[in-house]
Each structure stands twice: as structure tokens, then as C-alpha cells.
Amino acid sequence: MEGKSCVGDTLGKPPNIKDIQQDKENLLESWTETSLSSRIAQKWGKLPSTSLFYLHSPSTSIAHKESLSDENDKNRIDLEQLLHSTKSLSISDSRYPFKDEKSTNHRQHVLLDTPPSFITPYCVELQQVEETIVLRKFKRNRENLLKQLFTFYNEKVFSNQLKESLANVCWSKSLNTTAGKTCFQQRRLDDGQIERVAHIQISVKVVDRGERLISTLAHEMCHAGQWILGGVSKPPHGREFQKWSEEFKKRLSFVQVNVKHSYAIVYKYNYNCQSCGLQYGRHSKSIDTSRQRCGRCKGQLALQML
């Protein structure tokens, strides 16, 4: 009917379906090439070309776009899911996303297979100089070496549980053939509690070099640990002692904790039997050759002159 206008006349021509499809494809192409690539670059850095990520949209023709395979469509969806899952990640997180707790614990308890550097110059077996030179140097510095090694063992094996107020260590001149000795003691505190204390003595006459100090002090600290931390005094080399001996093996493989030592003691004076040849070593002139005889054959003893 004349005088009436159609809806098409008022709003203009109806939109073309091909134009709508073209706008959607242009929008998708712009988001894919610009926004998508920049977000990936910020999160993950420059990525190599791979079939998993489809970072570009072909713009040659509509026919080419319609020929995209289902695999590329799936890859586009995988990429969007990947970006969605990494929105909260920072660049540092993407580079180092995991922490290996096992490797961290392994670094905390690293097995040491060589003695610490402060004791090696005093070990005869590790030096290429004369034995007498090493022994003299050890004698001059044995006080500091004993304290340093005690602190080292306490930290590496006992986790600093052997406090100085509970376990003290010193050199002893009265031990002639025994390398070390540990005495146990209990004392009552003001609040009525019982405190266990250990006194460690190391022989200056037997432990005359670094390797002997390494083994002897470890042995005596096992005794201190079994008493102070375990409350066990007997048997002296029982389960509690072996427990700390195993800890030394696990953490300090260069330490050998033996029940008895087999050190060749260096004596200042040696007496020989004139009949059977048996030798008696002493740290002083304690044998009276005029009235004392050999314990094996009752022969005459004579001081060996060096």
C-alpha cells in the first residue's frame, strides 16, 4: 500500500550474511595474531613452531579457512585452555615450576667422604713430608684441633645436641695406652630435675696425629650421645652406641668408629729383655733395671739407647 514504508526502508538494507561471517573471521584473526601471541610471549617466552600451537589464522581466502582440519581446531582449543590455566603464573614460575623436595633433603644431609680441611694437614697418611714434622705440628695445635673437630662432629652428626654444658672434652696426660675415655655423671638441678653430663678425655700419648684424633673423638662422642641423649650407660658398646656409630657412617664416611684401637704407640723409652728379646715401652724411666726382670723369662732388662 502506498504511503507506508517497510521496515527495510526505515532501517536500511538487511545485513549481508557474508559480511557478518567476514567480520567474525577478522575479529578472530586479530585476537589470535595479536592478543594470543603476546600473552604467550609474556608467560612462556618465544615458542618454537610446533603442531600443538596454532598461532596464526590464514587470511588468503574464505575457502582456505573452510578447509581447516579438525586437528587444527582441536589445537586452537588446547591453546586457549593452556592460556586459561597459566593466567596466575609469573615468568619466574614458568621457568622454575617445580621444587624437588628429595633433592633438597639430600643436599642437607650430604655424605662427606673426606676429612675437613682444618685437620688434613695434621694427618700423616695424607701428607708427603716426614712423619716427625707432622707430629710436631699436631702437638703444637692439638688444643684448637680438638675443639674444632668436636664442634664439627656435633653439628654434622648430633645436630648440635651435645651442648658444652653437657659434654666437655679435654686432653689427658694420664692415659698411657688408652686412646680415650668418657666418664658419665648425673647432677641434680635446682628445680629437682636430673641432668646427664659426659666428660671426654683424649690421650696425648696415644693420639698424636690427625687420623687418630678423627677416629678416637668420634668413638668417645658416641659414648656421650648414648648417655646424654639416650640415657644408656651399659653395655658400653650396645645398641645405643651402635646407633650413633651408624650415624657417622651415613654422614661422614671417612670416620671409622672402632670398639678397640690398634694404634702403634710411640714410646719415649724402650726396655729390651737380654734373654728373650721382649720389648717394654714406657713414656718415662719407670722401670728399675737393677731389681725388675722380664715378665716372660725373668731375664735382665736393659734400656735401649736411640
C-alpha positions as CSV (number, residue, x, y, z in Angstrom):
1,M,0.0,0.0,0.0
2,E,1.3,3.4,-0.9
3,G,2.1,5.9,1.9
4,K,3.5,3.1,4.2
5,S,7.1,2.3,4.4
6,C,8.6,-1.1,5.1
7,V,10.9,-1.9,7.8
8,G,13.6,-2.2,5.3
9,D,13.0,1.3,4.1
10,T,13.3,2.7,7.6
11,L,16.4,0.8,8.9
12,G,18.2,0.4,5.7
13,K,19.1,-2.8,3.9
14,P,19.2,-6.0,5.9
15,P,22.8,-7.1,6.8
16,N,24.5,-9.4,4.4
17,I,25.3,-12.9,5.8
18,K,28.7,-13.0,4.1
19,D,29.7,-9.6,5.7
20,I,28.8,-10.9,9.2
21,Q,30.9,-14.0,8.6
22,Q,33.8,-11.9,7.3
23,D,33.7,-9.7,10.4
24,K,33.7,-12.6,12.7
25,E,36.7,-14.1,11.0
26,N,38.6,-10.8,11.0
27,L,37.9,-10.5,14.8
28,L,39.2,-14.0,15.4
29,E,42.3,-13.4,13.3
30,S,43.1,-10.1,15.1
31,W,42.7,-11.8,18.6
32,T,44.7,-14.8,17.5
33,E,47.7,-12.9,16.0
34,T,47.9,-10.0,18.5
35,S,46.4,-10.8,21.9
36,L,47.1,-14.5,21.9
37,S,50.7,-14.4,20.7
38,S,51.6,-11.5,23.1
39,R,50.1,-13.3,26.1
40,I,52.0,-16.4,25.3
41,A,55.2,-14.5,24.8
42,Q,54.8,-12.8,28.2
43,K,54.2,-16.1,30.0
44,W,56.4,-18.6,28.3
45,G,58.9,-16.6,26.1
46,K,59.4,-17.3,22.4
47,L,58.0,-20.7,21.5
48,P,59.3,-22.9,18.7
49,S,57.0,-23.9,15.9
50,T,55.1,-27.0,16.8
51,S,51.9,-28.7,15.8
52,L,50.4,-28.1,19.3
53,F,50.1,-24.3,19.0
54,Y,48.3,-22.6,16.1
55,L,49.4,-19.0,16.3
56,H,48.2,-17.6,13.0
57,S,44.9,-17.5,11.0
58,P,45.2,-17.9,7.2
59,S,43.9,-14.7,5.6
60,T,44.1,-15.7,1.9
61,S,40.6,-16.7,1.2
62,I,37.4,-17.8,2.9
63,A,37.6,-21.1,1.0
64,H,41.0,-21.8,2.6
65,K,39.6,-21.1,6.1
66,E,36.8,-23.5,5.5
67,S,39.4,-26.2,4.6
68,L,41.0,-26.2,8.1
69,S,41.3,-29.6,9.5
70,D,39.6,-30.8,12.7
71,E,43.1,-31.3,14.2
72,N,43.9,-27.6,13.9
73,D,40.5,-26.7,15.6
74,K,41.4,-29.0,18.4
75,N,44.8,-27.4,18.8
76,R,43.2,-24.0,19.0
77,I,41.0,-25.2,21.8
78,D,44.1,-26.7,23.6
79,L,45.9,-23.4,23.3
80,E,43.0,-21.5,24.9
81,Q,42.9,-24.0,27.8
82,L,46.6,-23.7,28.3
83,L,46.4,-19.9,28.5
84,H,43.5,-20.1,30.9
85,S,45.4,-22.4,33.2
86,T,48.5,-20.2,33.2
87,K,47.0,-16.9,33.9
88,S,48.2,-16.9,37.5
89,L,51.7,-18.0,36.7
90,S,54.5,-15.5,36.7
91,I,57.5,-15.6,34.4
92,S,59.7,-17.0,37.2
93,D,57.1,-19.7,37.9
94,S,57.1,-20.8,34.3
95,R,60.9,-21.2,34.3
96,Y,61.2,-23.0,37.6
97,P,57.8,-24.6,38.2
98,F,58.8,-27.4,40.5
99,K,60.9,-27.9,43.6
100,D,62.4,-31.3,44.2
101,E,62.0,-31.9,48.0
102,K,64.0,-35.1,47.8
103,S,67.0,-33.3,46.3
104,T,66.7,-30.5,48.9
105,N,66.8,-33.0,51.7
106,H,69.7,-34.8,50.0
107,R,71.7,-31.5,50.0
108,Q,71.0,-31.0,53.7
109,H,72.5,-34.5,54.5
110,V,75.3,-34.7,52.0
111,L,77.7,-37.6,52.7
112,L,81.2,-36.3,53.3
113,D,83.9,-38.8,52.3
114,T,87.0,-36.6,53.0
115,P,88.1,-35.1,56.3
116,P,87.6,-31.3,56.9
117,S,90.3,-29.1,55.6
118,F,91.4,-27.9,59.1
119,I,92.5,-31.4,60.1
120,T,94.1,-32.8,56.9
121,P,97.5,-31.0,57.3
122,Y,97.9,-33.0,60.6
123,C,97.2,-36.4,59.1
124,V,100.4,-38.4,58.5
125,E,98.9,-40.6,55.8
126,L,97.7,-37.5,53.8
127,Q,101.0,-35.6,53.8
128,Q,104.1,-36.1,51.7
129,V,106.5,-34.9,54.4
130,E,108.4,-36.7,57.1
131,E,106.2,-38.2,59.9
132,T,108.1,-36.3,62.6
133,I,107.3,-32.9,61.1
134,V,103.6,-33.7,61.0
135,L,103.7,-35.0,64.6
136,R,105.4,-31.8,65.9
137,K,102.9,-29.6,64.1
138,F,100.0,-31.6,65.5
139,K,101.4,-31.3,69.0
140,R,101.5,-27.5,68.8
141,N,98.0,-27.2,67.6
142,R,96.1,-30.1,69.2
143,E,94.1,-27.9,71.6
144,N,92.4,-26.0,68.8
145,L,92.1,-29.1,66.7
146,L,90.2,-30.9,69.4
147,K,87.7,-28.1,69.9
148,Q,87.2,-27.6,66.1
149,L,86.6,-31.3,65.5
150,F,84.2,-31.6,68.4
151,T,82.2,-28.7,67.0
152,F,82.3,-30.2,63.5
153,Y,81.0,-33.7,64.7
154,N,78.4,-32.1,67.0
155,E,76.9,-30.2,64.0
156,K,77.1,-32.8,61.3
157,V,76.1,-35.9,63.3
158,F,74.4,-34.8,66.5
159,S,72.6,-31.7,65.2
160,N,74.2,-29.6,68.0
161,Q,72.5,-31.6,70.7
162,L,75.7,-32.1,72.7
163,K,76.0,-28.7,74.4
164,E,79.2,-27.6,76.0
165,S,77.5,-27.6,79.4
166,L,76.6,-31.3,79.0
167,A,79.6,-32.6,77.1
168,N,83.2,-31.3,77.6
169,V,86.3,-32.6,76.0
170,C,90.0,-32.2,77.0
171,W,93.4,-33.7,76.6
172,S,94.7,-36.1,79.3
173,K,98.3,-36.9,80.2
174,S,97.4,-39.8,82.5
175,L,96.1,-42.2,79.8
176,N,99.1,-44.3,78.8
177,T,97.7,-47.0,76.5
178,T,94.0,-46.0,76.2
179,A,93.3,-43.6,73.3
180,G,90.2,-42.0,75.0
181,K,87.9,-42.3,77.9
182,T,84.4,-40.9,78.6
183,C,83.0,-40.6,82.2
184,F,79.3,-40.4,82.9
185,Q,77.8,-38.2,85.6
186,Q,74.4,-37.2,86.9
187,R,73.7,-34.0,88.7
188,R,70.5,-32.6,90.2
189,L,69.4,-29.1,89.2
190,D,67.8,-26.5,91.4
191,D,64.3,-27.4,90.1
192,G,64.8,-31.1,91.1
193,Q,65.5,-32.4,87.6
194,I,68.3,-34.8,86.8
195,E,70.8,-33.7,84.2
196,R,73.2,-36.2,82.5
197,V,76.8,-35.0,81.8
198,A,79.7,-36.6,79.9
199,H,83.4,-35.8,80.3
200,I,85.6,-36.9,77.4
201,Q,89.3,-37.3,77.7
202,I,91.7,-37.9,74.8
203,S,95.2,-39.3,75.5
204,V,98.1,-37.1,74.4
205,K,100.4,-40.1,74.4
206,V,98.4,-42.3,72.1
207,V,96.5,-39.8,69.9
208,D,99.5,-38.0,68.3
209,R,98.2,-37.4,64.8
210,G,95.1,-36.2,62.9
211,E,93.8,-39.6,61.7
212,R,93.8,-40.9,65.3
213,L,92.0,-37.9,66.6
214,I,89.3,-38.3,63.9
215,S,88.5,-41.9,65.0
216,T,89.0,-41.6,68.7
217,L,86.9,-38.5,69.2
218,A,84.1,-40.0,67.1
219,H,84.2,-43.1,69.4
220,E,84.0,-41.1,72.6
221,M,81.3,-38.8,71.3
222,C,79.2,-41.9,70.5
223,H,79.5,-42.8,74.2
224,A,78.5,-39.2,75.1
225,G,75.5,-39.4,72.8
226,Q,74.3,-42.7,74.2
227,W,74.4,-41.3,77.8
228,I,73.2,-37.7,77.3
229,L,70.6,-38.3,74.6
230,G,69.7,-41.9,75.2
231,G,70.2,-42.3,78.9
232,V,72.1,-45.6,78.4
233,S,75.3,-46.3,80.2
234,K,75.6,-50.1,79.9
235,P,76.5,-52.1,77.9
236,P,79.2,-49.6,76.8
237,H,79.1,-50.7,73.1
238,G,75.5,-51.8,72.9
239,R,72.6,-50.8,70.6
240,E,72.6,-47.1,71.6
241,F,76.3,-46.8,70.9
242,Q,75.9,-48.6,67.5
243,K,73.1,-46.2,66.7
244,W,75.4,-43.2,66.8
245,S,78.2,-45.2,65.1
246,E,75.8,-45.8,62.1
247,E,75.1,-42.0,62.0
248,F,78.8,-41.4,61.5
249,K,78.8,-43.9,58.6
250,K,75.8,-42.3,57.0
251,R,77.0,-38.7,57.2
252,L,80.8,-38.9,57.5
253,S,82.1,-41.9,55.6
254,F,85.7,-41.1,56.3
255,V,85.2,-41.8,60.0
256,Q,85.8,-45.3,61.3
257,V,84.3,-45.9,64.7
258,N,86.0,-49.0,66.1
259,V,85.4,-50.6,69.5
260,K,89.1,-51.1,70.2
261,H,92.1,-49.3,68.7
262,S,95.2,-51.0,67.3
263,Y,97.5,-47.9,67.3
264,A,101.2,-48.4,67.5
265,I,102.1,-46.3,70.4
266,V,105.3,-44.3,70.2
267,Y,107.2,-44.6,73.5
268,K,109.9,-42.4,74.6
269,Y,111.8,-45.2,76.4
270,N,112.0,-48.8,75.4
271,Y,113.5,-51.7,77.5
272,N,114.6,-54.9,75.9
273,C,115.0,-58.3,77.6
274,Q,118.5,-59.6,77.2
275,S,117.3,-63.2,77.1
276,C,114.1,-63.4,75.0
277,G,114.2,-60.0,73.3
278,L,110.7,-58.9,74.6
279,Q,110.4,-55.1,74.5
280,Y,108.7,-52.9,77.0
281,G,107.7,-49.4,76.1
282,R,107.4,-46.6,78.6
283,H,106.7,-42.9,78.5
284,S,109.1,-42.3,81.3
285,K,112.0,-44.1,83.0
286,S,109.7,-46.1,85.2
287,I,111.5,-49.4,85.1
288,D,114.3,-50.0,87.6
289,T,116.6,-52.4,85.7
290,S,118.5,-53.3,88.9
291,R,115.6,-55.0,90.6
292,Q,112.9,-55.6,87.9
293,R,113.0,-58.6,85.5
294,C,111.3,-59.7,82.3
295,G,107.8,-61.0,82.9
296,R,108.1,-63.8,80.4
297,C,111.5,-65.4,81.1
298,K,112.8,-63.4,84.2
299,G,115.7,-62.2,82.1
300,Q,117.7,-59.0,82.6
301,L,116.2,-55.8,81.2
302,A,118.3,-53.0,79.5
303,L,117.3,-49.6,78.4
304,Q,117.5,-49.3,74.6
305,M,119.7,-46.3,73.6
306,L,118.5,-44.5,70.5
